[in-house]
Structure formats: C-alpha cells, structure tokens
C-alpha cells in the first residue's frame, strides 16, 4: 500500500513539477483532484455490495480520518527533519514500517480472540514479548540492506539511538493494541480490526518519527551527530 501510494505520488508530482506554465499546472492539478473525487461513488457502491467490505464502509470512516490527522502531524515533523537532517529521512520508513507492521500483527490476533470469545486474551503477552524481541533483528536486516544499497557513514551513536527509539516505539504500540481492542464494547462492539490497525499504524509513524527526530536532536546537542553526517 505504501509503495503504490508513494509511486503514484512520485509520478504525478514529477509531472506537475516539470510544468512551468502556471495555468496549465493549475488545470492539471484540478483534473487530478476531479478524477480521484469521481472514483469515490463507484468504489463506494462496489464496496457496499461486498458483504465483507460493507462493515468497513459503515464503521471505518472515523478511524481512517483520525489516522489521516495523525499522519499529517508526521508529515510536519518529517519536513522539519528533512530540512535540518536530510540523511535521517532515509531511516524513517524503516523504523515506521516495521513498528507499525509488528503492532498490526498483534492487533489482528487480539481482534480475532475478541471476535471469537468476546474478550481479550491477555495470555497473548508472550506474543507481544516475541514481537518486541523481533524488533532489533528485524531492523538490523533492513539497515543492512540499506547500507548495501545506499552506504551512509552516520556513526555508531545514531544506530544505538535508532534501536532504542524502535524498541520504545514498538513497546508502546504493543501496549496500545490491548487498550484499543478493549475499547470495542464502549464503541458499540465495533470490530477492533476496523479501527485498531489504522490507528496503530498511524501512531507508529508518529512515534517512530518523533522518537528518532528527538534522538538526533539530543545527539547533535551532545556533539555526537552533525547535520552533515
């Protein structure tokens, strides 16, 4: 989903960026918006006639809008980071993607337990601990891949701060899984899958970006990281 979205955004953005005429650019921007707006009704109709997707059409709006609001905050932080610490931006998708996916796995397990038995299985804490322990080796693999594709000499203190930020992010998200699933009875027994996963992934993006940005600021203040690294 992220890859498709970024791909479409990159292609459309590149086309619009290279158009110098202001009127032409305005017209194309309006056309792109119109196309997306016009696709909403047929997609809603199609989803409504699909019995598996219908609950998401009825109940999934609020979580999606809240997730979009949280993501807007992520964009603001990311913009500031890209301006002052451009080398850090390449690490944000790694910390955000892995943390959000680990939380989504646990949220899905808890939601299944709730839907089957009407309660949250707190014995799933072992799964949470296992997912938390997966954070370090999981990130290490992706950091190794990034180093092979795009070598960046950024220093050991940054990587230590990266792993600390990732562990804190995942620990909070795994705890939030239980909280969000337990809220289902107060939300009219809404399916936890409909609201927990969108909120957790958006919150994961926010926490990962915030923690890593704060770590870089602290390292920079201590003289262990510079914007040019």
LINSUL-V224121 format. One record per backbone hydrogen bond with DSSP energy under -0.5 kcal/mol. CO is the residue of the C=O (numbers start at 1). NH is the residue of the N-H. E is the energy in kcal/mol with one decimal. If there is no record, write none. Layout:
# LINSUL-V224121
{{CO;NH;E} {CO;NH;E}}
This chain:
# LINSUL-V224121
{{1;5;-2.4} {2;6;-2.8} {3;7;-2.4} {4;8;-2.6} {5;9;-2.6} {6;10;-2.6} {7;11;-2.3} {8;12;-2.6} {9;13;-2.6} {10;14;-2.5} {11;15;-2.1} {12;16;-2.4} {13;17;-2.3} {14;18;-1.5} {16;19;-1.2} {18;20;-0.7} {21;25;-2.3} {22;26;-2.5} {23;27;-2.4} {24;28;-2.4} {25;29;-2.5} {26;30;-2.3} {27;31;-2.1} {28;32;-2.6} {29;33;-2.2} {30;34;-2.4} {31;35;-2.4} {32;36;-2.0} {33;37;-2.4} {34;38;-2.5} {35;39;-1.1} {36;40;-0.5} {37;40;-1.1} {37;41;-0.6} {38;42;-0.6} {39;43;-1.7} {40;44;-2.5} {41;45;-2.5} {42;46;-2.4} {43;47;-2.4} {44;48;-2.5} {45;49;-1.6} {47;50;-1.1} {49;51;-0.7} {50;53;-0.8} {50;54;-1.9} {53;56;-0.5} {53;57;-1.5} {54;58;-2.0} {55;59;-2.9} {56;60;-1.9} {60;64;-1.4} {61;65;-2.6} {62;66;-2.6} {63;67;-2.5} {64;68;-2.3} {65;69;-2.1} {66;70;-2.4} {67;71;-2.5} {68;72;-1.7} {69;73;-1.3} {70;74;-1.6} {71;75;-2.2} {72;76;-1.7} {73;77;-2.0} {74;78;-2.9} {75;79;-2.1} {76;80;-1.8} {77;81;-2.4} {78;82;-2.8} {79;83;-1.5} {80;84;-1.8} {81;85;-3.6} {85;88;-1.5} {85;89;-0.6} {86;89;-0.7} {88;91;-1.9} {88;92;-0.7} {89;92;-1.1} {89;93;-0.7} {91;95;-2.0} {92;96;-2.5} {93;97;-2.3} {94;98;-1.9} {95;99;-1.3} {96;100;-2.1} {97;101;-1.9} {98;102;-2.3} {99;103;-2.0} {100;104;-2.1} {101;105;-2.0} {102;106;-1.7} {103;107;-2.7} {104;108;-2.2} {105;109;-1.8} {106;110;-2.6} {107;111;-2.4} {108;112;-2.1} {109;113;-2.1} {110;114;-2.4} {111;115;-2.7} {112;116;-2.0} {113;117;-2.6} {113;119;-0.6} {114;118;-2.3} {120;122;-1.0} {121;124;-1.6} {122;125;-1.3} {123;126;-1.3} {124;127;-0.6} {124;128;-1.9} {125;129;-2.5} {126;130;-2.2} {127;131;-2.7} {128;132;-2.3} {129;133;-2.2} {130;134;-1.3} {132;135;-1.1} {133;137;-0.7} {134;138;-2.4} {135;139;-2.4} {136;140;-2.4} {137;141;-2.0} {138;142;-1.5} {139;143;-2.7} {140;144;-2.1} {141;145;-2.2} {142;146;-2.3} {143;147;-2.4} {144;148;-1.9} {145;149;-2.1} {146;150;-3.9} {152;154;-1.4} {155;159;-1.2} {156;160;-2.3} {157;161;-2.4} {158;162;-2.4} {159;163;-2.3} {160;164;-2.1} {161;165;-2.5} {162;166;-2.4} {163;167;-2.5} {164;168;-2.2} {165;169;-2.5} {166;170;-2.6} {167;171;-2.3} {168;172;-2.1} {169;173;-2.3} {170;174;-2.7} {171;175;-1.7} {172;176;-2.3} {173;177;-1.4} {174;178;-0.9} {175;179;-1.5} {176;180;-2.8} {177;181;-2.2} {178;182;-2.3} {179;183;-0.8} {180;183;-0.6} {181;184;-1.5} {183;186;-0.7} {183;187;-0.8} {184;187;-1.3} {184;189;-1.8} {184;190;-0.8} {185;188;-0.9} {191;194;-1.7} {191;195;-0.7} {192;195;-0.5} {192;196;-3.0} {193;197;-0.5} {195;199;-1.4} {196;200;-2.7} {197;201;-2.5} {198;202;-2.0} {199;203;-2.8} {200;204;-2.5} {201;205;-1.9} {202;206;-2.1} {203;207;-3.0} {204;208;-2.6} {205;209;-2.2} {206;210;-2.7} {207;211;-3.1} {208;212;-2.2} {209;213;-2.2} {210;214;-2.6} {211;215;-2.3} {212;216;-2.2} {213;217;-2.1} {214;218;-2.3} {215;219;-2.7} {216;220;-2.6} {217;221;-2.2} {218;222;-1.8} {219;224;-2.9} {219;225;-0.9} {220;223;-1.0} {226;229;-2.3}}
